[in-house]
């Protein structure tokens, strides 16, 4: 196994073996880090780890309950009978072309993956080392940090900017000037808040030359902010991650990509191998070609989200304004207690982050689901 592994500069044999075990387990699957497992064991109600009742309100995983668009479903149905082949009709090439046409990025700047978790973990392995750490926000999406911890990379967590809850890019650079990866999830998970483009560009311009800015745009389509795919097209030191799990409603189908300079993408390749699911590829291609889809889903999500915010304001419950499909709200008690109380009402929300132990993350569901959430919340907060 070690002979097939890419060279990992500065890592001990033990750390290389840990990376090998991670990859052999399947890097295409979301890496279930130790922190997440602890959260499940200590905070999530039993129903979150077992089958939920059929009438459960599932608003804890930032899924899109609208599911795949009609065009994507039709594409899956058409290709399914050819599932015995790896790529019978150049599905991967068609996907790359569709992305290239929409994003204005050259085809060789696009690498498809089964979701965005895979290239996230690969990026951490490729661009960090024992002397080149990972810098991220606090709170932030910890999956990449789980990979870093697993292989012994230093993790630096920097608080979000007070008031705006944006990434504090100057503080991130000051906290570790020699880091290998500066990770920005935009809009952020869990807060759903935006880091302005000029701040991202400042970090790219001022970071050390041997590092990258890893831009996770899993939720970008829920906002009206300009995506940063053009920074990849301009050959900046960035890797931009996208997934079809959120706005496009394909969480269970698995399709995503990384965009960046060919030399950066090449560093991700040694950390895994295998063909992609053709169902995901054709669904992703069809979704990208459905020109009105993103705007329609953004509008639906915003309408439901603003309705919930209006409810919280009437109840004098504090929350962080979000432009995404999830938000953080104040529980007024340990967040795990509210999560368990709502689970008793068959409403399953997200969890807490250590830095904000009394706040919980809530995903935006359908209007009927959020109406049930409001009813249950009124009951348990009374």
N, C-alpha and C positions, 0 to 999 in steps of 0.2 A: 504493500500500500504506500509506503513512504517513497518508493522510487517513482510512483505516479503523481506524487504531490508536487505542486509548484514550490519553488524556493521561497522560504519564509525567513527573510533577513532578521537576524538577531534573536529568533525564537529558540528556546531550549527544545530538546528532543521531546520532552513531556508536552510542551505546548503544541508542537507539530502533530503529535499523536492525538491530542484533543481535537485539533482541527480536522484531522483525518477521520476521527470518529463522527464528528458533526456531518461531514460531507458524505460519508458512507451511509449515514442514516437517511440521507436525502435532502440536500440543500434546497430542492424545489419546494419543500414543504415549509410552512412558517416555523421558524425556530422557536420552540417553546422554552424560553429561558427560565432560569431558576427563580427569578423574581416573580414571573407570572405564575409559576407553579405554586409558590408560596401564597400568592394572592388567592388562588383558587382554594387552597387548603384552608386558609384562615378566614377569608371574607365572603367568598361567593356561596350563596345558598346551595343546598344539595341539588336542587332542581337545575342549577346551571351546569352541573357536572353529570347530569343524567337526562333522560328524555323528559322534555317539558310537556305539560298537558296541552291538548290540541287547541284550547282556547287561550293559551298564554300570549301575552304581549311581549314580544322579543325586541327590546330596544336597548340592548347592552353591547352589541358588537359592531356598531356602525355599518350594518348591512343596509342595502337599499331594498325595501319590501316590494318595490315595483317590479323587480326582476329584470331579465333581459327584454329588450325591445322586440317587437314582432319580427323585424327583419333578422335579428340575431337568432330567434327561435326557429325561423324558417330555414336559415342557413345550417343550423345544427341538425334539423330533421333531414335535410337533403344530404349532408355529408355522413351521417351516422352509419349508413349501410356500408360505407367505405372504411369503417374504423379498423379493419384488419390490416390496413396499410399505414405506414408512417406519415407520408406526405404525398398522397397519390396525384394531386393536381397542383402542386406548388403552393400549398396553402400559406406556408411561411413567407414566401416571396410576395404573394398578394397582400398579406398583412403589412409587410414592411412598406410596400408601395402606397397603400392607403394611408399609413401614418406619415410617410414622407410628403405626400400630397397635401395633407392637412397642416402639418407642423412646419413645413418648409425646411426640413432637415434631410440631408443626403441619406440615401439608403444605407450606406456603410457606417453611418452615425447612429444606427438603430439596432438594438439587440433584443429580440423577443424573449420573454420568459413566462413561466406559468405563474403570473402574479408579479408583485414587486418585492415580496419578501426575499425571494431568491437573490436578485441582484443587490439588495440591501446587505445581506450577509456576506456576499462575495466582495462587495466594496470594502467592508470593514476588514476582511481578511487580506485583501489585496493592497490596501493603502495605509494600514496601521502596522505597528510593530511594538516591541517593548520600549522603544524610545520615541515613537510617534503615536500619540494617543488619539482618542476619540473625544470630541467636544460636542455637547448637545445641550438643549434647554432643559429646565427643570420647573414644571413638569414637561415631559416630552414622551414621544413614542419610544419605548425602551427595547424594542426587539434587537436593534443593532448593538445596543449596550450589552444585551445578553450574550451576543456573539463575542464581543470584545472581552467581557469578563471570562467567558469560557476558555479563551486562548491566552489570557493573561495580559491584556492590553489596558493601559491606564484610561479611565473614564473620568471626564471632567463635566460636571453638571452646573450650568449657569442659570440663575433665576431669570424669568421673563421680565420684560420692562413693566414697571408698575403703571397701571392705568390702561395701557394699550395691549399688554400681554403679548407683545411681539418678541422675537428673538433679539437679545441684546448683543448684536454682532461685535461691537467694540469690546465688550466685556468677555465675549467668547474668545476673541483673539488674544486679549491680555491674559486670560486665564491659562492658556497653553499656546505660546507663540510657535512652538515646533510640532504641533499636532499633525497627524496624517490626514484626519478627516474632520471637517466641521459639518455637522449634520443639522440640516434645517428642514423640518416638516412644515409645509406651507400650503394651505392653512394648517395650523398646528394641531396635533392630536396629543392631549385631549381637549384643548381649549377652543378649537375652531377659529382661532384668531390669525390675522395676517401679519406677515413681516414684509414691509414695503420693498419694492424692487431696488430702490436706491441703496437700501441697507445691504441687500444681497450683493449688489455690484461692488459696494465698498469692501465687503469681506473678500470677494474674489480679487480685488485690486491690491489688497494690503496683506493678505496671508502669505506665508512662506511659500517659495516656489515648488517645494516638494510635496505639497498637500493638495487635496481637492476639497471643494464644497459639494457635499452630497445633498441634492435638493429632492426631497420626497414630496411630489405633487399628487399624492393619492386623492386629495380632496379638492384640487384646484378648480374643477368644473362646477363645484357648488358656489364658488365665489365669482365675482366679476373682475378679479385681478388678472392681469396679463400673465400667461404662463411664461416660464423661463426656457422653453425649448430653443428659443433663438440664441441663448447664451451658449448652448451646446453647438449650434450651427456656426457660431462665431469662433469656435475652437477654444473656448475658455477652459480653465481647469475645473470643470464641473461634470458631474454625472447626474442627470435628471431621471428620476424614477416615476413611473406611472403604473396604475393598475386599473383594470376594468371592474374591480370589485365594488366600487362605490357608486358614482353617478350612473354608470352603465348597468348596474344591477347584476353583475356576474360573479359574485363572491364564491359561489360553489362551482363555477365553471373553470376558473383559473386562467387568466390571461393578463399579461402586463409587459413591461419593457423597460429598458434603460436606454437613455440617449446621451451621447457624448462623443468626443474625438475617438477615432478608431484605435489609437494607441492606448487610450484609457480603457475602452471596452475590451481590448485584447487582454488586459491584466485580469479581467474577471473570468475569462474562459477556462483557465486551468482548474478552477475550483468546483467543477461539476461537468456533467455530460448527459446526453440523452435527448430524445426527440420530444417536441411539445405536443400537447393534445390538439388534434386537428379540429375538434369541436370548439375549443377555446379560440383558436386562430380564426376560424371562419366567423364566429360570433363577434369577435373583436373587429374584424374587417367590416362586417355588415353594420356594426354600431358606428364606426367612424364615418361610414358613408351616409348614415341617416342624419342629414344636415341639421334638422330642427331639434334633434333629440336632447342635446345638452341644454339648450335654452329652455325647453319645455320642463325638463326635470329640475333645473335650477329654480324655476318659478314655482313649481309644486312644492319643493322643499322649503323655499323661503316663506311661502304662504302659511304652511303648517308650523314652521319654526316661529314665525312672528306671532301666531295665535298662542302658542305655548308661552312665549315671553310675556305677552299681555296678561295671561293667566297668572304667571308668577308675580308680576308687578302688583296685580290686584290683591294677591295673598301676602304681599310684602316679603317675598322670598327672594334672596339675592342670587344672582346668576352672572356669568360672564357673557356679554354679547358675542355671538358667534356668527360667522358667515358660512358655516359648514353644515354638515348633517348631524352634528352633535354639539353639546354644550356642557359646561360645568355649572352645577348649582350647589348652593350652601345647604347642608343638611341640618346644621345647628346641633349636631351630635356626631359621634364617630360615624363616618359615612357607611361603614359596613352594617351598622344598625338599621339605617334607612333602607339599604339594599335588601336586607332580610325581611324587613317589615313589608316592603312592596312585593317581595316574592310571595308572601302569604296571600297577597291579593292577585296572584298570578301575573304580576307585572315585573319583568326581569330587566333591570337597568344595568349600567356598567359599574365600575369599581372606583376606588380612590387611588390617589398617588401619595406616597409617603410625605412629600413636601406640603400637601394640602389634605390632611387626614379627615377633615370634616366636609369635604366637597366630593360630589359624585359626578360621574359622567353619564349623560343620558343621550341616547341616539334618537334621531327623528324618524318616526315611523309613519304610517298612514294616518289620515285624520281620525278615523275611528280608533286606532291604537292610541293616539295621543289623547283622545277624549277619555279613554279608559285610564291612561296614566294620570290625567288631571283628577279624575274621580278618586282613584286609589291614593294619590298624594294628599288630597284634601282629607281623606279619612285617617291616614297614618300620621299626618302632621297636626291633627286636631288636638 
